[in-house]
Amino acid sequence: MHRKRSQVAIIDADGEVLANRNVPNGVEPILKVIGGLPPGTPAAFEAAFGTGWLVELLEDYGFAPHLVHPLRCKAIASARLKNDKVDAAILGQLLRADLLPEAWIAPPAVRQLRALLRHRAQLVRLRTLLRNRIHAALADYGHGRPAGCWSGPGRAWMASLQLPAVSREVVDDDLALIDALETVIDRLDWEIHQRARSDPRVKVLTQLPGVGPFTALVILAEVGDISRFGSARKLASWAGLTPTVRGSDRVAHYGHISKQGSVWLRWVLCEAAQTAKRSPQFAAGYQAIATRRGKKIATTAVARKLLTRAWHLLTDAEHAAATQPAAASAPQAGTR
């Protein structure tokens, strides 16, 4: 898949290529190629930018979508002849042989929650960018206010400064943009708060130090179904918080974390680790690692520990929720 066009290949059960066409992206062009296939036909595609519409298209028309992990699809990466036509055919052959390295396709509700939380995070980053621009404009003329610039007194102090016309324009325009962002961020915070209140798993995760409702929702949205991971180590590996390993014979070299998986999950866990590393549960371990390896690596280690505990909490909560209906439906002694 590309942003404007896609290569579509159809392969039968015997491995014969029935069609292999390059078509524009869109519902009608895609259906012209695959619309005659029976419902339930599996369809494989690589994870790429802007594939959400294709997932919805395949699900709406009864196909079985399979998301391919591109880094693990060695048959394509190692091919001598590499182009879209060859790659599409190889994906079809791997799908037919059940050899695709698949990635999880999040349900629509999870995709929408991810979009909401990422939207809020990006707006907060934009607000921080504007604040930094104002600090830089004031620093050019030696102005600084230790008590802060964003409260009522801080705004009044900035308004009283004697600045050149262009610098004053930069400060006033950035303040206007910040005020506009505050309204949107407050609305998103209210919506996120309502979602957090209605999800019992949020209450479970907020037991962890440094984890609030927003952080808990990001963890839930990015991880998705916790039963996909058989252990906390597998979840940490998927999140890119485990070290890379290069080994041969009896020699193994451990590098930095792999940084694969969701960058949003790693970001929010590292943010939570900034607070959690000061709690009694993690302070001793953090100090020991910081002394040997440095503060950044120690903070990342705390982030992984948070994710490990989150896996245990969510797994236990899922098992408890599964056993409650069974216990409620079981007949009690002495009743008929």
N, C-alpha and C positions, 0 to 999 in steps of 0.2 A: 504494500500500500504506500502511496505517496499522497501529498496534499491535494492534488488535482486529478490524478489518474491511478488506476489499480490494474494489476495483472491477475486475471481470473482463469484458473485451470480446472477442468472437470476430468476426473479419472474414474473409471469403472472398477468393479470388484476384481477384475483380472489384471489391473494395472495399465490398461490401455488409455491413452490420452484422447478424450473425446473432443475437447475444446481447450484452447489456450489463447485468450484474447486480452488485449490491452484496451480498457474502457475508461471513460470519464467517471469520476466519483459521483454517485447519486443513486437514488432508488431505482429509477427506470432503467438506466444502463446496466446495472447489476442484475436486475430481474430479467432482462432480455437474455442473459447468459444462463442464469441458474433457475429461472422461474419455472421451468418444466420439470425440475427434479421433485421427487416425492417428499412429503413432510417427514421430518426426522433424519434427513440426510445430513451427515456430519460435514462441517465446514471449518477449515483451519485458516488462520491468518496470524501474521506476526504482530507482536505488540509494537505500536508505533504511535506517532502524534495524531490525535483526532480519530480514534477508532470507535468512539462511543456510538456514533450513528450506525455503523456497520453492525455492531452487536444488537442494537435495537431492531434493525432491519431483519437480521437472521432470526431473532427470537419471534418477532411478529409474524413471520411467514412460515414458522414451524421448523426451521433448521436447527441443528445442534451445533452451536458455535464452540470452537476450541481455540483458545488463545495460546500462541506459541511463544516460548521464551527465546528470543533471538540469540542471546549469548550462549545458550546451551544447545542450539541446533547446529551441531558440528558438521552434519552432512552438507549444510549450505555453506558454512564458514570455510570448509576445507575444499570446496569444489574448485577444480582448475578453471572451468568455464563458468563464469558467474555473471548472470544477467537476470532480469525480472522473469523472463519466460522460463528459464531453467529453474530458478528458485521456486516459482509457483508449482512446477511439475514435481519437484523434489518434496515440497510440503505435502502435496497430494499423495505421493507414494508413501511417505512416512505416516500420514494419517491412515492410509489403507492398511499398513502393517502394524498399526498401534505402537509406533515408536516415537511419537511426538513428545518433546519435553514441554509439557503444558504449564501455563500459569493460571491462577485462579481468576475467574471473571466475577467481579463484584455485582451483586444484584442492584437494580435501579435505585432502591432506597439508600443503599450504602454509597453509591456513586453520587447521589444528590447531597448526602451528608458530607462527603469529602469535599464537594464543590463549595458548600456553605462555609465549612471551617477554613478551607484554603483561601477563600475570598476574604474572610475576616482577617486572617493572618497577613495577607498581602496588603490590605488597607492599613493595618497597624504599621507595617514596614514603610509604607508610603508616608504615613504621618511622622514616623521617626526621621525619614529622609528630609522632610520639610523642616522639622525642628533643628536638625543638624545644619541646614542651610542658614537658618536664622542665627544660630550660634556662630557660624563662620562669618556672617556679615557683621555681627557685633564685635567679634574678636579682631577684625581688621582695623577697628578704631579703638581697641583697648577696653572694650566694655564687657563686663561679665557680672553676673549676679549669683552668688553662691546659694541664695535661698530659692532660686528657680525663676523661670520666666513665664510660666503657663498659668499661674493663679491670677486672681484679680490684681493684687499688688504688683505682680510681675508684669502684667500687661500694661499697667499704668506707668511702671518704671520704663518700659520700652518706648511708650508713647512720648515720654518726656525727654528722650535722648535727642541730641542734636546730631543728625546724620545727613550726609549728602543726599541729594534728591533721588538718585538711582538706588542707593542702599536703602533709603526709606521705602521706596517702591517695592524692593525685593522683600523686605520685612513685612510690609502690610499685605502684599499679595500672598505670601506664604501663610500668614496668620489667617487670611480669609479662606484659603484652601484647607487649613487645619480645622477651622470651625465647621466647614462643610463636611469634612471627613468624620468629625466627632458625631454628627447627627446620624450618619450611616452606621458607624461602629456601634453606637448605643442601640440602634435598632437591631443590629445583628446580635449583640450581646444578649438582648432580651429574648430573641428567638432561640439562641443557643441555650440560654438558661431554661427555657420551657422544655426544650428537647432533653436536657440533662435531668430535669425533674421527673420526666415520664419514663426514663430508662433506669431500672434498678441496678444495672451493671455499673452505672456511674457511681452510685453510692458505695459499691464494693471497691472500686479503684481509688476513690478519694481517701481510703484508709492509708494509702501510701504517702509518705512525706513528700511534699513538693508537688503533689498531683491534685489539681483542682478540677472543677467540672469541665472546663475547656480542654485541658490536657487529657482528661479521661475520655472525652468524646473523640478527640483526635486518635487516641490509641485504639478505641473501638472501631472507628471508621477505617483506619489504615490496615488494621489486622484483619477485620472482618470476622469470619467464623473461626473461633478459637480452636474448634475441634480439628481443623486442618493440620495442626501441629501436634505431633505425638509427644513432644517434650519441650521444655523451656529452652533447651539448647538449640533445637531446630528453629524455634521462633527467633532466637537471637541471631542465628545464622541467616535466616531469611531477611531480617532487618539490617543486615550488614554490620553487626556489632561484634562479630567474632573475628579473630586474626586470620590473615591469609597464611597458608602453610605451603612450604616448598620442601619436599622430602624425597630422599632416595636412599635405599638400603636402610641403615640405622641412623642416618643423619637427617634431621628435620630443622628447618629454619622458619621461625614464626615472624611474620611482618606486622604491619599495621592492620587495622580493621578493613574489611573488604569494601565497605560503603556501597554494597549492593542493596536492592530492595527500596523501600519507601524512604526518600529523603525527608519527608515531613515527619515520619515517625521518629527517625533519629534526631531531628531538630527538637521536637517537643520533649523527648526523653532527656536530651542534654540540657534543655532549659529547666526541666524539673530537677535534674541532678544538681544544678547550682544551689538549690535550696536543700535538697535531700542530703547533700554531703555534710551539712552542718548538724543533721539530726543524730541522736545517739545511736540509731540503728546502723548508720553508715560512716560516722565520723572517724572511728578508729581505722577501718579499712581504707578509707580515703587518705588519711594521713600516712599510712604505711606505704601505699602505692605512690603517693605524691613525693615522698622522700626518695624512693628508688627511681621512679620513672618520670616524674614531673606532674604538674597539676592538671594539664590537659588530658593526659592519659588516665589519670586517676578519676577525673570527672566522667570520662567515657566509660570507665569501669563501673562507676555508680549508676550510669544510665543503663548499662546492661543488667545490673542487679535489680533495678526497678522493673525492667521488662520481664525478668525471670519471676519476680514476685507477682507481677500482674498476671502472668500465665497461670500460676498456681491459684490465685484468687479467682480468676475467671473460670478455670477448669472446675474448681471446687463448687463455685456457684452454679455452674451448668449441671453438674452431677446432682446437687441438692435440688435444683428445680425439676430435674427429671424423675427423682425419686418421690417427690411430694404427691403428684397425681396418682402414682401407683399405691402409695400408702393410704391416700384418701379413698381410693376405690376398693381396697381390701376389706372384706367383711369383718366386723368386730365380734369378739367372743360374746355369746349370750344374746345376739340379735338375729333376727330372721328377715 
